[in-house]
């Protein structure tokens, strides 16, 4: 699974979600959906605008996590551990 690490970059750059949404030209609701992983696709133009606004590379925002590692990496307990 590919996850967006937008929260981390916002914290590093000390930028609010509202400010980033304005810079990128998307609604705060759409930015929130991107941040929380509630979207299944992000346009390259949006990714480019995010990188420009945050002065970063796409690799700074995206991370690949193999599905078998998702529970541990996403802070979720394994089904076996419950």
N, CA and C atoms as a LAMMPS dump frame, in Angstrom:
ITEM: TIMESTEP
0
ITEM: NUMBER OF ATOMS
246
ITEM: BOX BOUNDS ff ff ff
-5.0000000000000000e+02 5.0000000000000000e+02
-5.0000000000000000e+02 5.0000000000000000e+02
-5.0000000000000000e+02 5.0000000000000000e+02
ITEM: ATOMS id mol type element x y z
1 1 1 N 0.846 -1.174 0
2 1 2 C 0 0 0
3 1 3 C 0.893 1.239 0
4 2 1 N 0.496 2.218 -0.769
5 2 2 C 1.177 3.511 -0.782
6 2 3 C 0.433 4.437 0.173
7 3 1 N 1.16 5.044 1.102
8 3 2 C 0.54 5.977 2.047
9 3 3 C 1.177 7.352 1.891
10 4 1 N 0.385 8.374 2.088
11 4 2 C 0.883 9.742 2.063
12 4 3 C 1.274 10.147 3.468
13 5 1 N 2.447 10.657 3.6
14 5 2 C 2.961 11.119 4.893
15 5 3 C 2.878 12.641 4.98
16 6 1 N 1.706 13.148 4.66
17 6 2 C 1.493 14.586 4.616
18 6 3 C 1.562 15.217 6
19 7 1 N 1.046 14.543 7.021
20 7 2 C 1.092 15.083 8.386
21 7 3 C 2.529 15.353 8.818
22 8 1 N 3.401 14.412 8.512
23 8 2 C 4.808 14.548 8.895
24 8 3 C 5.425 15.783 8.225
25 9 1 N 5.145 15.954 6.93
26 9 2 C 5.721 17.081 6.202
27 9 3 C 5.13 18.406 6.677
28 10 1 N 3.838 18.423 6.989
29 10 2 C 3.223 19.644 7.529
30 10 3 C 3.886 20.037 8.842
31 11 1 N 4.138 19.059 9.7
32 11 2 C 4.782 19.342 10.982
33 11 3 C 6.21 19.832 10.777
34 12 1 N 6.946 19.182 9.877
35 12 2 C 8.323 19.59 9.618
36 12 3 C 8.395 21.015 9.066
37 13 1 N 7.442 21.363 8.217
38 13 2 C 7.45 22.682 7.574
39 13 3 C 6.69 23.731 8.386
40 14 1 N 6.07 23.295 9.482
41 14 2 C 5.283 24.181 10.34
42 14 3 C 4.23 24.943 9.54
43 15 1 N 3.479 24.17 8.754
44 15 2 C 2.417 24.705 7.906
45 15 3 C 1.102 24.074 8.343
46 16 1 N 0.059 24.859 8.439
47 16 2 C -1.247 24.315 8.809
48 16 3 C -1.919 23.705 7.586
49 17 1 N -2.843 22.813 7.83
50 17 2 C -3.596 22.197 6.737
51 17 3 C -4.355 23.256 5.946
52 18 1 N -4.938 24.213 6.65
53 18 2 C -5.691 25.283 5.985
54 18 3 C -4.786 26.091 5.065
55 19 1 N -3.603 26.44 5.557
56 19 2 C -2.655 27.218 4.759
57 19 3 C -2.204 26.418 3.526
58 20 1 N -1.933 25.134 3.716
59 20 2 C -1.503 24.301 2.596
60 20 3 C -2.611 24.185 1.55
61 21 1 N -3.836 23.985 1.993
62 21 2 C -4.966 23.89 1.058
63 21 3 C -5.066 25.157 0.219
64 22 1 N -4.882 26.314 0.849
65 22 2 C -4.932 27.581 0.113
66 22 3 C -3.792 27.676 -0.896
67 23 1 N -2.585 27.298 -0.479
68 23 2 C -1.419 27.364 -1.369
69 23 3 C -1.586 26.448 -2.581
70 24 1 N -2.159 25.26 -2.336
71 24 2 C -2.286 24.25 -3.387
72 24 3 C -3.505 24.515 -4.265
73 25 1 N -4.491 25.201 -3.712
74 25 2 C -5.696 25.493 -4.481
75 25 3 C -6.721 24.382 -4.435
76 26 1 N -6.766 23.663 -3.299
77 26 2 C -7.796 22.642 -3.095
78 26 3 C -8.546 22.973 -1.814
79 27 1 N -9.712 22.393 -1.671
80 27 2 C -10.514 22.679 -0.48
81 27 3 C -9.89 21.996 0.74
82 28 1 N -10.093 22.577 1.918
83 28 2 C -9.612 21.929 3.141
84 28 3 C -10.185 20.512 3.307
85 29 1 N -11.412 20.306 2.844
86 29 2 C -12.029 18.97 2.938
87 29 3 C -11.26 17.975 2.068
88 30 1 N -10.911 18.371 0.845
89 30 2 C -10.153 17.467 -0.026
90 30 3 C -8.766 17.199 0.537
91 31 1 N -8.128 18.217 1.1
92 31 2 C -6.816 18.002 1.707
93 31 3 C -6.933 17.036 2.879
94 32 1 N -7.976 17.191 3.666
95 32 2 C -8.199 16.281 4.796
96 32 3 C -8.367 14.846 4.311
97 33 1 N -9.085 14.655 3.232
98 33 2 C -9.272 13.307 2.669
99 33 3 C -7.936 12.722 2.222
100 34 1 N -7.098 13.552 1.632
101 34 2 C -5.772 13.087 1.217
102 34 3 C -4.952 12.713 2.45
103 35 1 N -4.948 13.571 3.468
104 35 2 C -4.171 13.329 4.687
105 35 3 C -4.578 12.06 5.394
106 36 1 N -5.864 11.78 5.418
107 36 2 C -6.355 10.63 6.172
108 36 3 C -6.417 9.346 5.351
109 37 1 N -6.008 9.433 4.082
110 37 2 C -5.99 8.224 3.247
111 37 3 C -7.355 7.805 2.755
112 38 1 N -8.3 8.727 2.758
113 38 2 C -9.655 8.396 2.317
114 38 3 C -9.847 8.565 0.819
115 39 1 N -8.75 8.795 0.106
116 39 2 C -8.797 8.864 -1.355
117 39 3 C -7.995 7.686 -1.903
118 40 1 N -8.379 7.227 -3.071
119 40 2 C -7.664 6.1 -3.67
120 40 3 C -6.7 6.545 -4.755
121 41 1 N -6.729 7.825 -5.093
122 41 2 C -5.833 8.341 -6.12
123 41 3 C -5.573 9.818 -5.862
124 42 1 N -4.383 10.241 -6.241
125 42 2 C -4.017 11.649 -6.175
126 42 3 C -3.464 12.019 -7.544
127 43 1 N -3.98 13.082 -8.123
128 43 2 C -3.493 13.516 -9.431
129 43 3 C -2.048 13.981 -9.323
130 44 1 N -1.305 13.761 -10.4
131 44 2 C 0.069 14.24 -10.424
132 44 3 C 0.122 15.754 -10.259
133 45 1 N -0.851 16.453 -10.805
134 45 2 C -0.857 17.918 -10.67
135 45 3 C -1.028 18.319 -9.203
136 46 1 N -1.825 17.559 -8.448
137 46 2 C -1.994 17.841 -7.016
138 46 3 C -0.719 17.503 -6.266
139 47 1 N -0.115 16.363 -6.584
140 47 2 C 1.144 15.971 -5.959
141 47 3 C 2.226 17.013 -6.242
142 48 1 N 2.268 17.488 -7.484
143 48 2 C 3.241 18.513 -7.852
144 48 3 C 2.999 19.799 -7.054
145 49 1 N 1.747 20.209 -6.92
146 49 2 C 1.416 21.422 -6.168
147 49 3 C 1.777 21.265 -4.692
148 50 1 N 1.542 20.073 -4.131
149 50 2 C 1.918 19.81 -2.741
150 50 3 C 3.428 19.925 -2.574
151 51 1 N 4.174 19.328 -3.503
152 51 2 C 5.635 19.38 -3.434
153 51 3 C 6.14 20.809 -3.57
154 52 1 N 5.541 21.563 -4.458
155 52 2 C 5.952 22.96 -4.639
156 52 3 C 5.668 23.767 -3.377
157 53 1 N 4.478 23.606 -2.825
158 53 2 C 4.085 24.371 -1.636
159 53 3 C 4.92 24 -0.416
160 54 1 N 5.331 22.73 -0.324
161 54 2 C 6.084 22.264 0.837
162 54 3 C 7.588 22.202 0.58
163 55 1 N 8.006 22.56 -0.639
164 55 2 C 9.417 22.522 -1.021
165 55 3 C 10.02 21.145 -0.7
166 56 1 N 9.408 20.122 -1.312
167 56 2 C 9.86 18.758 -1.068
168 56 3 C 9.759 17.935 -2.351
169 57 1 N 10.203 16.709 -2.273
170 57 2 C 10.132 15.767 -3.38
171 57 3 C 8.952 14.815 -3.15
172 58 1 N 8.416 14.221 -4.231
173 58 2 C 7.316 13.268 -4.054
174 58 3 C 7.671 12.147 -3.067
175 59 1 N 8.911 11.712 -3.087
176 59 2 C 9.338 10.654 -2.17
177 59 3 C 9.296 11.056 -0.708
178 60 1 N 9.283 12.363 -0.441
179 60 2 C 9.146 12.84 0.934
180 60 3 C 7.719 12.672 1.435
181 61 1 N 6.776 12.599 0.497
182 61 2 C 5.356 12.505 0.855
183 61 3 C 4.796 11.092 0.764
184 62 1 N 5.41 10.252 -0.063
185 62 2 C 4.879 8.917 -0.33
186 62 3 C 5.744 7.842 0.309
187 63 1 N 5.094 6.819 0.817
188 63 2 C 5.821 5.676 1.381
189 63 3 C 5.098 4.397 0.991
190 64 1 N 5.874 3.397 0.59
191 64 2 C 5.308 2.084 0.277
192 64 3 C 5.446 1.199 1.502
193 65 1 N 4.337 0.596 1.912
194 65 2 C 4.333 -0.345 3.026
195 65 3 C 3.711 -1.642 2.523
196 66 1 N 4.473 -2.739 2.527
197 66 2 C 3.892 -4.018 2.102
198 66 3 C 2.672 -4.36 2.96
199 67 1 N 1.677 -4.969 2.343
200 67 2 C 0.424 -5.271 3.048
201 67 3 C 0.63 -6.091 4.31
202 68 1 N 1.6 -7.005 4.308
203 68 2 C 1.806 -7.829 5.501
204 68 3 C 2.426 -7.038 6.653
205 69 1 N 2.91 -5.845 6.401
206 69 2 C 3.49 -5.003 7.445
207 69 3 C 2.572 -3.859 7.864
208 70 1 N 1.428 -3.75 7.205
209 70 2 C 0.519 -2.63 7.473
210 70 3 C 0.079 -2.511 8.928
211 71 1 N -0.392 -3.574 9.572
212 71 2 C -0.885 -3.393 10.945
213 71 3 C 0.163 -2.778 11.876
214 72 1 N 1.369 -3.275 11.843
215 72 2 C 2.411 -2.757 12.712
216 72 3 C 2.864 -1.357 12.343
217 73 1 N 2.954 -1.064 11.061
218 73 2 C 3.453 0.229 10.597
219 73 3 C 2.415 1.325 10.714
220 74 1 N 1.148 0.965 10.702
221 74 2 C 0.084 1.958 10.776
222 74 3 C -0.412 2.138 12.209
223 75 1 N 0.264 1.497 13.166
224 75 2 C -0.121 1.635 14.557
225 75 3 C -1.323 0.799 14.944
226 76 1 N -1.612 -0.237 14.163
227 76 2 C -2.739 -1.105 14.461
228 76 3 C -2.231 -2.413 15.037
229 77 1 N -2.97 -2.975 15.92
230 77 2 C -2.592 -4.269 16.503
231 77 3 C -2.879 -5.384 15.511
232 78 1 N -2.022 -6.357 15.503
233 78 2 C -2.251 -7.551 14.678
234 78 3 C -3.477 -8.285 15.199
235 79 1 N -4.212 -8.905 14.326
236 79 2 C -5.376 -9.697 14.726
237 79 3 C -4.961 -10.761 15.74
238 80 1 N -3.745 -11.318 15.588
239 80 2 C -3.275 -12.357 16.492
240 80 3 C -3.032 -11.806 17.89
241 81 1 N -2.709 -10.53 17.993
242 81 2 C -2.357 -9.93 19.28
243 81 3 C -3.578 -9.528 20.097
244 82 1 N -4.76 -9.653 19.507
245 82 2 C -5.973 -9.214 20.228
246 82 3 C -6.527 -10.292 21.1
